[in-house]
Amino acid sequence: MASTETRKMVLAAAAACEDKKGEETRILQLDPADSAFTDFFLITSTANDRQSQAIADEIEHRLKREFATYPNSVEGRRLGEWILMDYVDFVVHIFLRERRAFYDIERLRKSARPIQLAELTAALTERTLAARKKAPVKRVAKKAVARKAPAKKTAKKTAKKAMKFSAKRGE
C-alpha cells in the first residue's frame, strides 16, 4: 500500500504538470497483484517537446525542493517525445499528444484504478486527521523545567572555579 509521503509526492508532481499546462493529466493507482514495481502512474500530454522538458524539469525541481528526492532514473528527456521519470513508488509519463494516443498506456493497464486529484487529497486529509487522533499529547512543561535545573548547577560550578582561581592568584 502506498504511503502518505508517496501520495503527497504524486500530488506535487500532478500540480507541477498543471502549472506547466500539461493536458489530460491522469493518476492511475496500479493493482499490487498486477504490478509489483510501482504504486502509481502519473500520465500527462503536451503540445511539443520543449513543453515536455519543462514539465519534467518542474517536477524534478519541486520534488527535490519539497521532499528532498530525486528520480531513480529519467529516460527520453533529450528528445522529449516520451519522458519517463521513475521515482520507484510512482512513475511519471510525459507524452506528446500523438505518442500518448499511439502507446495508450491507460489501455495497457486496465486493472489500474483512475484516481481524481480531489480523491487523493481527501484521502490524505483523512489519514492526517486519523493520525492526529491516535497521537498522544506531549507534555512539554516538565521537560523545560528539567532542562533549567542543570543550567543553574553549571553556573554555580563556574562561579566556584572562578573564585578558586582568583584565590590562587592572590586577588
C-alpha positions in Angstrom: 0.0 0.0 0.0 1.2 3.4 -0.9 2.5 5.6 2.0 1.2 9.1 2.8 4.5 10.5 1.6 4.2 8.9 -1.8 0.7 10.2 -2.2 1.9 13.7 -1.3 4.7 13.4 -3.9 2.2 12.3 -6.6 0.0 15.3 -5.8 3.0 17.7 -6.0 4.0 16.2 -9.4 0.5 16.5 -10.7 0.4 20.1 -9.5 3.6 20.7 -11.4 2.0 19.2 -14.6 -1.0 21.5 -14.2 1.2 24.6 -13.5 3.2 24.0 -16.8 -0.1 23.4 -18.8 0.1 19.7 -19.1 -3.0 18.3 -20.8 -5.2 15.4 -19.7 -3.2 14.7 -16.6 -4.3 11.4 -15.0 -3.2 9.4 -12.0 -3.6 5.6 -12.1 -3.3 3.5 -8.9 -1.9 0.2 -10.0 -3.1 -3.1 -8.7 -0.5 -4.6 -6.4 -1.2 -8.1 -7.8 -0.5 -7.0 -11.4 2.3 -4.5 -10.8 4.9 -5.1 -8.1 7.2 -2.4 -9.3 5.3 0.8 -8.5 2.1 2.1 -6.9 1.1 4.9 -9.2 1.4 6.1 -12.8 1.1 9.9 -13.4 0.4 10.5 -17.1 0.2 13.8 -18.9 0.3 15.1 -22.5 2.0 18.1 -24.1 1.8 20.0 -27.3 5.6 20.0 -28.1 8.9 18.6 -26.9 10.0 21.8 -25.1 6.9 21.7 -23.0 7.6 18.1 -22.1 11.1 19.0 -21.0 9.7 22.0 -19.0 7.2 19.8 -17.2 9.9 17.2 -16.4 12.2 19.9 -15.1 9.4 21.4 -12.9 8.5 18.0 -11.4 12.1 17.3 -10.6 12.7 20.7 -9.1 9.5 20.6 -7.0 10.1 17.1 -5.6 13.7 18.0 -4.8 12.7 21.2 -3.0 9.7 19.9 -1.1 10.7 16.2 -0.5 14.5 16.1 -1.0 14.1 13.3 -3.5 15.4 12.7 -7.0 14.2 10.4 -9.7 15.8 6.9 -9.7 16.1 7.2 -13.5 14.9 9.5 -16.3 14.5 8.3 -19.9 13.8 10.3 -23.1 14.5 13.8 -21.8 16.6 14.7 -24.7 14.0 14.0 -27.4 11.0 15.0 -25.3 8.5 12.7 -27.1 8.0 10.4 -24.1 9.8 11.3 -20.9 9.7 8.6 -18.2 10.7 9.6 -14.6 11.0 6.7 -12.2 10.6 7.7 -8.5 10.3 4.0 -7.5 6.9 4.4 -5.7 5.4 6.2 -8.7 6.3 6.7 -12.4 5.7 9.9 -14.4 5.0 9.6 -18.1 5.1 12.8 -20.1 3.9 12.3 -23.7 3.5 14.3 -26.8 -0.2 14.0 -27.8 0.5 11.7 -30.7 2.7 9.4 -28.8 0.2 9.1 -25.9 -2.5 8.1 -28.4 -0.2 5.6 -30.1 1.1 3.9 -26.9 -2.2 4.2 -24.9 -0.8 3.2 -21.5 -4.2 3.5 -19.9 -5.5 0.7 -22.1 -2.5 -1.5 -21.3 -3.1 -1.1 -17.6 -6.8 -2.0 -17.5 -6.6 -3.2 -13.9 -5.3 0.2 -12.7 -7.8 2.4 -11.0 -8.0 6.1 -12.1 -7.8 8.5 -9.2 -9.0 12.1 -9.3 -6.8 14.7 -7.6 -9.7 15.6 -5.2 -10.0 12.0 -4.2 -6.3 11.7 -3.5 -6.3 15.0 -1.5 -9.3 13.8 0.5 -7.6 10.5 1.3 -4.5 12.3 2.6 -6.6 14.7 4.8 -8.5 11.7 6.2 -5.2 9.9 7.1 -3.8 13.0 8.6 -6.8 13.5 10.9 -6.8 9.8 11.9 -3.1 10.0 12.8 -3.6 13.2 14.9 -6.4 11.4 16.9 -4.1 8.5 17.7 -1.1 10.6 18.6 -0.7 11.2 22.4 -0.4 14.7 23.7 3.2 15.5 24.6 3.9 17.2 27.9 6.5 19.9 27.2 6.4 21.7 30.5 8.1 19.0 32.6 11.0 18.8 30.1 11.5 22.5 30.1 11.8 22.6 34.0 14.2 19.7 33.9 16.5 21.5 31.5 16.7 24.6 33.6 18.0 22.9 36.7 21.3 21.7 35.3 22.0 25.2 33.9 21.9 26.6 37.5 24.3 23.9 38.7 26.7 24.7 35.8 26.6 28.4 36.7 27.4 27.7 40.3 30.3 25.4 39.4 31.7 28.1 37.1 31.5 30.7 39.9 33.2 28.4 42.3 36.0 27.7 39.9 36.5 31.4 39.3 36.7 32.1 43.0 39.3 29.3 43.5 41.3 30.6 40.5 41.3 34.2 41.9 42.2 32.9 45.4 45.3 31.1 44.0 46.4 34.2 42.2 46.1 36.2 45.4 43.4 38.6 44.2 
